[in-house]
Each structure stands twice: as C-alpha cells, then as structure tokens.
Amino acid sequence: MEKSSYILATNRTLQKQNDQFRILTEKNKLYAKNNDTLKTELKKVVNDLQIRKKATSLLGAQVIALNKRKREHDGMVELMSRYVKRHKPNCWLYSVPDGLSVVDAMLWKQYECKYREQGSSQTYSADKITSKVGNVPLWDSLSDLLETVHDLYTRKK
C-alpha cells in the first residue's frame, strides 16, 4: 500500500504540476499575444510620431515662408507709403483757404482757383486762367494769385 499511496501522491503532484504548467503556458500565450498587441501599438505610435514630425517640419517651413512673405509685404507697403507721400503733393485742393475776404472767396470760386502743398511751400493755380499758349500758370504765393484774379475781374467789367 505504501507504494501505491506514494505513486498516487506522486501522480497527484505531477498532475498539479502539469495543471500549473498548462496554466502558465496559457498565461504565457496571453502575455505573448498582449506583447504582440503592444508591439503593434508601439509601431503605430512610432509611425504616427514620425508623421507628426514630418508635418511639424513642413509647418515650420511654411511659417518661415509666411514670415518672409510678411516681411516682403511690409516692405512693399512701406515702399508704397513712401511713394504716396512723395507724389501726394500733386493733388490739388479746391477748397477756399481760411482767412480770405468774402470778395476773394467769391473770385476764388469763380476762377476755380486751387492750391497744393509741396513740403513746406504751397503752389497756386486757377483752372479758368490760361496763358496764350494754353498752359495753366502757377503762383508761389496766394497774394500773387489774388492780385491776378482781381486784375482779370476788373478788366472784365
């Protein structure tokens, strides 16, 4: 009996070890499967990271290009602004200057007088006054223009 009980005990022990081995094998397979899943996910993350790095570098290049374009745009705006300032004096103003008498203001409007500012000086002219050649004369002072306008008006009467 002793031998049979020893054999039974050994058989049970072997069966338990076999069951434990089977359980460990199944767990190992699960871990291997999970490991494969994790490896696949890690590869996906790495690929996604590489794609994002490429996208970031492309966006960085776009930002650099846009900054360059902005600088060029700002330069062009500055250039146009200087051009407008330089050529703005060519704009004639037909409004009656402040401080003219009622008669002078009436003559200003009648002869369509005008002026433009060139830096610190002003140039005066009148659309209804022309030379014999057809050119519109220019005056450097308001008093010279008003004197000419008064002379023309008195001759007309």
C-alpha positions as CSV (number, residue, x, y, z in Angstrom):
1,M,0.0,0.0,0.0
2,E,2.7,2.3,0.6
3,K,3.9,2.1,-2.9
4,S,0.5,2.7,-4.3
5,S,-0.1,5.7,-2.0
6,Y,3.3,7.0,-2.9
7,I,2.5,6.5,-6.6
8,L,-0.9,8.2,-6.1
9,A,0.7,11.1,-4.3
10,T,3.4,11.4,-6.9
11,N,0.7,11.2,-9.6
12,R,-1.3,13.9,-7.9
13,T,1.8,16.1,-7.6
14,L,2.6,15.6,-11.2
15,Q,-1.0,16.3,-12.2
16,K,-0.9,19.6,-10.2
17,Q,2.4,20.5,-11.7
18,N,1.0,19.6,-15.2
19,D,-2.0,21.8,-14.5
20,Q,0.2,24.6,-13.3
21,F,2.4,24.2,-16.3
22,R,-0.7,24.3,-18.6
23,I,-2.0,27.4,-16.8
24,L,1.4,29.0,-17.1
25,T,1.6,28.1,-20.7
26,E,-1.8,29.7,-21.4
27,K,-0.8,32.8,-19.4
28,N,2.4,32.9,-21.4
29,K,0.4,32.7,-24.6
30,L,-1.8,35.6,-23.4
31,Y,1.3,37.6,-22.4
32,A,2.8,36.9,-25.8
33,K,-0.4,37.9,-27.5
34,N,-0.6,41.1,-25.4
35,N,3.1,41.7,-26.1
36,D,2.4,41.4,-29.8
37,T,-0.5,43.8,-29.5
38,L,1.7,46.2,-27.5
39,K,4.4,45.9,-30.1
40,T,1.9,46.7,-32.9
41,E,0.6,49.6,-31.0
42,L,4.1,50.9,-30.3
43,K,4.9,50.6,-34.0
44,K,1.7,52.6,-34.8
45,V,2.7,55.3,-32.2
46,V,6.2,55.5,-33.7
47,N,4.8,55.8,-37.2
48,D,2.3,58.4,-36.0
49,L,5.2,60.3,-34.3
50,Q,7.3,60.2,-37.5
51,I,4.3,61.5,-39.5
52,R,3.8,64.3,-37.0
53,K,7.5,65.2,-37.0
54,K,7.3,65.5,-40.8
55,A,4.2,67.6,-40.6
56,T,5.8,69.8,-38.0
57,S,8.8,70.3,-40.1
58,L,6.6,71.2,-43.1
59,L,4.6,73.6,-41.0
60,G,7.8,75.1,-39.7
61,A,8.9,75.7,-43.3
62,Q,5.5,77.2,-44.1
63,V,5.9,79.6,-41.1
64,I,9.3,80.6,-42.3
65,A,7.9,81.2,-45.8
66,L,5.0,83.2,-44.4
67,N,7.2,85.3,-42.3
68,K,9.4,86.0,-45.3
69,R,6.3,86.9,-47.3
70,K,5.1,89.1,-44.4
71,R,8.4,91.0,-44.4
72,E,8.2,91.4,-48.2
73,H,4.6,92.6,-47.8
74,D,5.5,95.0,-45.1
75,G,8.4,96.3,-47.2
76,M,6.1,96.8,-50.2
77,V,3.6,98.6,-48.0
78,E,6.4,100.9,-46.8
79,L,7.6,101.4,-50.3
80,M,4.1,102.3,-51.5
81,S,3.6,104.6,-48.5
82,R,6.7,106.5,-49.3
83,Y,5.6,106.7,-53.0
84,V,2.2,108.1,-52.0
85,K,3.8,110.6,-49.7
86,R,6.2,111.7,-52.4
87,H,3.5,112.1,-55.0
88,K,0.8,113.3,-52.8
89,P,1.7,117.0,-53.3
90,N,0.4,116.6,-56.9
91,C,-3.1,116.6,-55.5
92,W,-4.8,119.9,-56.0
93,L,-7.2,121.3,-53.4
94,Y,-10.1,123.5,-54.5
95,S,-11.3,124.5,-51.0
96,V,-11.1,128.2,-50.2
97,P,-8.2,128.9,-47.8
98,D,-9.0,130.2,-44.4
99,G,-8.8,134.0,-43.9
100,L,-9.9,135.2,-47.3
101,S,-12.4,138.0,-47.6
102,V,-15.9,137.4,-49.0
103,V,-14.9,139.0,-52.3
104,D,-11.7,137.0,-52.5
105,A,-13.6,133.8,-51.7
106,M,-16.1,134.6,-54.5
107,L,-13.3,135.2,-57.0
108,W,-11.6,132.0,-55.8
109,K,-14.7,130.0,-56.7
110,Q,-15.4,131.9,-59.9
111,Y,-11.9,131.3,-61.4
112,E,-11.8,127.8,-59.9
113,C,-8.6,128.5,-58.0
114,K,-6.7,125.7,-56.4
115,Y,-3.5,125.0,-54.4
116,R,-1.3,122.1,-53.5
117,E,1.3,121.7,-50.7
118,Q,4.8,120.7,-51.6
119,G,6.7,120.2,-48.4
120,S,6.5,123.5,-46.5
121,S,5.6,125.6,-49.5
122,Q,2.4,126.0,-51.5
123,T,1.8,126.4,-55.2
124,Y,-1.4,128.1,-56.5
125,S,-3.2,128.0,-59.8
126,A,-6.6,128.5,-61.4
127,D,-8.4,126.3,-63.9
128,K,-10.1,129.3,-65.7
129,I,-6.9,131.2,-66.2
130,T,-4.7,130.1,-69.1
131,S,-1.8,131.6,-71.0
132,K,-2.0,132.4,-74.7
133,V,-0.2,129.0,-75.3
134,G,-2.8,127.1,-73.3
135,N,-0.7,126.4,-70.2
136,V,-2.2,127.0,-66.7
137,P,0.1,129.4,-64.9
138,L,1.4,128.7,-61.4
139,W,2.0,131.2,-58.5
140,D,4.2,130.7,-55.5
141,S,2.1,133.0,-53.2
142,L,-1.6,133.5,-52.5
143,S,-1.3,137.2,-52.8
144,D,0.1,137.0,-56.3
145,L,-2.8,134.8,-57.4
146,L,-5.4,137.1,-55.8
147,E,-3.8,140.1,-57.4
148,T,-4.0,138.4,-60.9
149,V,-7.6,137.4,-60.2
150,H,-8.6,140.9,-59.2
151,D,-6.9,142.4,-62.3
152,L,-8.7,139.9,-64.6
153,Y,-12.0,140.7,-62.8
154,T,-11.7,144.4,-63.1
155,R,-10.7,144.2,-66.8
156,K,-13.7,142.0,-67.4
157,K,-16.1,144.7,-66.1
